[in-house]
Amino acid sequence: MLSQTHYLVRSRSDGKYLVARINQEGNETPLSYLLLFQEHFDALSYLNTHGSNVSDRFSVESIPGTQLKGILQRWGFDGVGLVRDPLIPRVEFLSL
């Protein structure tokens, strides 16, 4: 995972990353998972399929796997969500 390039979706207006929020039983604060895409076109497909009316408000950026840990710590994410199929979507969640 560290040697790969990952693609993230980021808001053009406030710079926040696209995340999945999962509610926990007994806890009011949901867990936040940064969504990672394997290819640039997968991220675009996800946006066009699930957010076609707001897709122009987001951009796709690439990061090397070596920078992933820093982003997770800086933004306080609980883990990553690897998007395996952007159309369904099928996501694998990995906690820190």
Phi, psi and omega per residue, in radians:
M1 nan -0.534 -3.135
L2 -1.295 -0.462 -3.108
S3 -1.543 -0.080 -3.103
Q4 -1.598 2.794 2.953
T5 -1.709 2.331 -3.141
H6 -2.000 2.732 -3.138
Y7 -2.096 2.298 -3.099
L8 -2.092 2.669 3.063
V9 -1.847 2.265 -3.054
R10 -2.312 2.458 3.126
S11 -1.231 2.357 3.088
R12 -1.338 -0.420 -3.075
S13 -1.435 -0.755 -3.090
D14 -2.150 -0.031 3.070
G15 1.377 0.114 3.137
K16 -1.370 2.589 3.126
Y17 -1.471 2.698 3.055
L18 -1.313 2.169 -3.080
V19 -2.273 2.820 2.973
A20 -1.849 2.295 3.113
R21 -1.928 2.208 -3.097
I22 -2.062 2.156 3.117
N23 -1.298 2.453 3.066
Q24 -1.853 2.530 3.060
E25 -1.207 2.345 3.094
G26 1.359 0.076 3.132
N27 -2.304 2.247 -3.103
E28 -1.340 -0.409 -3.114
T29 -1.570 2.075 3.130
P30 -1.291 2.714 3.042
L31 -1.363 2.483 -3.134
S32 -1.969 2.177 3.134
Y33 -2.076 2.158 3.107
L34 -1.233 2.208 -3.138
L35 -1.441 2.194 3.134
L36 -2.000 2.414 3.108
F37 -2.034 2.568 -3.108
Q38 -1.402 -0.467 -3.110
E39 -2.383 2.683 3.110
H40 -1.037 -0.772 -3.107
F41 -1.175 -0.462 3.059
D42 -1.145 -0.737 3.112
A43 -1.117 -0.732 3.109
L44 -1.152 -0.683 3.097
S45 -1.085 -0.737 3.109
Y46 -1.049 -0.837 3.137
L47 -1.082 -0.805 -3.094
N48 -1.193 -0.539 -3.132
T49 -1.407 -0.776 -2.991
H50 -1.852 -0.088 3.135
G51 -2.633 0.764 -3.050
S52 -1.054 -0.512 -3.132
N53 -1.373 -0.224 3.125
V54 -2.200 0.130 -3.047
S55 -1.068 -0.459 3.121
D56 -1.263 -0.151 3.127
R57 -1.612 0.022 -3.085
F58 -2.194 2.737 3.034
S59 -2.307 2.801 3.125
V60 -1.876 2.297 3.090
E61 -2.232 2.648 3.135
S62 -1.830 2.541 3.055
I63 -2.407 2.521 3.020
P64 -1.288 2.673 -3.132
G65 -1.013 -0.463 -3.133
T66 -1.187 -0.367 3.130
Q67 -1.628 -0.118 -3.060
L68 -1.084 -0.795 -3.121
K69 -1.045 -0.721 3.120
G70 -1.097 -0.722 3.114
I71 -1.136 -0.762 3.138
L72 -1.062 -0.743 -3.133
Q73 -1.244 -0.769 -3.090
R74 -1.084 -0.705 -3.079
W75 -1.643 -0.107 3.079
G76 1.278 0.569 3.107
F77 -1.325 2.641 3.139
D78 -1.516 -0.235 -3.136
G79 2.979 -2.850 3.131
V80 -2.163 2.678 3.018
G81 -2.039 1.899 3.129
L82 -1.450 1.988 -3.114
V83 -1.434 1.928 -3.111
R84 -1.558 -0.563 3.107
D85 -2.423 1.891 -3.058
P86 -1.277 -0.306 -3.075
L87 -1.477 -0.578 -3.071
I88 -1.342 -0.801 -0.293
P89 -1.493 2.650 3.074
R90 -2.019 2.079 -3.037
V91 -2.221 2.360 3.035
E92 -1.830 2.144 -3.110
F93 -1.686 2.299 3.111
L94 -2.178 2.157 3.127
S95 -1.560 2.747 3.086
L96 -1.289 nan nan
